[in-house]
Amino acid sequence: ALGIEATQENLTKFGDQLAKTAQKSNTSVSQLGEAVLTVGGTAKTLAGGTTELNTLLGIIADNGVKGAEGGTALRIMLSLQAPTDMAAKKMKALGLSVYTAEGKMRPMNDILNDLNKSMDGMSDQKKQDALSTIFNKNDLKSVNALLANSGDRYNELSGYVEDSAGAMENMAKTMNDNLTGRITEFKSATEGTGIAIYEALG
């Protein structure tokens, strides 16, 4: 759905990003997986690729919208690419540009930063009216969460996701670093020993 070739390298990179996002935001790997499945191919157009995808889902999750619900919220927000007539009119009035001069979607965070600037000085009521016109009213919680975290928090989480190599391995080590993990390792070792003895006798 994301248009990524399923090579070992790509799967490892994406898995590391999921693990790091789960570590640095209020969600889990399985919930992120559900969100990615739900947002589907719509996320293929994100300028920042899987780093941007994980960062956006992580911030949405920090604000209580997780799993498939978080994926749905992001998918609806990405409808900015093909807005309704009313939404397009409001975006034009605010000077909000979704695409670059080359016709590619701009990074979502840049769009949100511009939206914040264009609404600067508005009353809370006018801001919510503008957002309700551009986005689905049911997803304003997620929109407001991303707008509120489009600065330092976005950059912080994005940096973690970008620099996530080895995160899956570290997570696995942490999960196995307890009695249950030790028993699993012991069982695996005894099985290996049993097989070696059987082969030697054979």
Salt bridges, closest charged atoms under 4 A:
ASP62 OD2 - ARG153 NH2 2.85
ASP114 OD2 - ARG106 NH2 2.79
GLU156 OE1 - ARG153 NH1 2.94
GLU169 OE2 - LYS173 NZ 3.57
ASP177 OD1 - ARG182 NH2 2.88
GLU185 OE1 - ARG182 NH1 3.59
